[in-house]
Amino acid sequence: MRRWLALLTLIPAAVPAGAQLAEGSAAWAPNDIRVLRTEAERPASTSSRFEVAPNGDARIAVERRDGGAHTSGTILLIGGRWMLTQGFAAKGANEIEALDAAALNSQLVIVLLTAALPGGRPAPGPPQNVRFAEKAKPIRIATASTSAEYRAPWTVTGSVTVPEADAAASYQLSFTYSEEGAARTIDFAGSVGNDKSKVRRLGTTPESPPTAAQPGAGGQHALPKVATLGELRQRQ
């Protein structure tokens, strides 16, 4: 689980292989990322909100639709050891698939924003149109359990808007890349923010009791009897 937390707090580090974007990626280091991913060719969508607290805890809300299938829920990553889930179907690995989707989409959005605006978010004001094209270098991103590659040539176009100085930057991006010799396009919309006062305490919602998992523990099991998340962080 510590690898998950390290990954989630270092999302901006995922950049196109070999691309000179590392310096600029530091300018996009949000702790609150909202992503809606859609594709014209598929009746599917994934939306997520990914929040990271200063202590490294994270909360990820995910909703996925694919044809008639619908998956939604919330994941808390606590203290580098525990993963609490709520709202997912009982069948195995559902929450891990959702966590992977949210992490990969969030990484990809940061890569695209870094490519289009390497200096970071634009000044407050009207929408800023963006465009970036890469002819040779692919984008490779990964989580602790899966990975994705988007081959060149690829382009990103769209707009980024910062309505006021302390507001999150909203974006609409169209990403076209090469897959088996054909062009494929993914559309993204959402926002990225870096509010230092956010997510100081992560909690669960009351609709249903959470389940907890530990690495190597054989899946989900009952949450230990603790009164606070602080106590859970101290559990070995």
Residue, then its C-alpha position, 0 to 999 in steps of 0.5 A: m500500500r505504501r507504493w500506492l501512496a507514493l504513486l498518488t502523491l507523485i502523479p506529476a512525475a509521470v511524463p512522456a518517456g524521454a520528453q524534456l517535461a520534468e522541469g515543467s511538471a513541477a508547476w502542475a502539482p495539484n492535490d485535488i484532481r477532477v477528471l471526466r474521460t469520454e470517447a466518441e467511439r465507445p459508450a463509456s465514461t469514467s469520472s473521478r475526484f482524487e484528493v491528497a492530504p498533506n500527510g499523504d492520505a488520499r481519497i478517490a471517488v470514482e464512477r465508471r459507466d460502460g454500456g449497461a455496467h455501472t461502478s461507483g464508490t469511494i476509496l481512502l488510503i490511510g497511513g501507508r497501510w490501509m485501503l478503505t472502500q465504500g460503495f463498490a460491488a462485492k465482486g473481487a478487484n472492483e475497487i482496484e480496477a477503479l483506483d487504477a482508472a482514476a490514477l491513470n487518468s489523473q496522471l495522463v491529464i497532468v502529463l497533457l497539461t504539462a505538455a501544453l502549459p509547461g509553465g503551469r496554470p495560466a493567469p486568471g481571465p478568459p479561457q486560454n486555448v492550448r495545443f501541443a504535438e509530439k511526433a516521436k515520444p510516447i507517453r508511458i504511465a503506471t500504477a502499482s498494478t497496471s500501466a498504459e502507453y500512448r504512442a506517438p504521434w500524439t496531440v492535445t488541444g483544448s482550453v484551460t481557464v482560471p477564473e480567479a487567483d485562488a480558484a482551481a484551473s478548469y480544463q477541456l482537452s482532446f487527446t489524439y494518439s496512435e493505436e495500431g496505426a490508427a488515430r484514437t481520440i479521448d476527451f477530458a474535462g475537469s479541474v485541478g487545484n492545489d488548496k493547501s487547506k484541503v483534505r486535512r482530515l479524510g473521512t467516510t460517508p455514512e451510507s454504508p459501513p466501510t471495508a478495509a484491506q491490507p497488502g497480502a491480507g487476502g482481500q477485504h476484511a473487517l475494519p479493526k475496532v478503532a475510534t478514529l482514523g488516527e488510531l487506524r494509521q497507528r495499526q501495524 
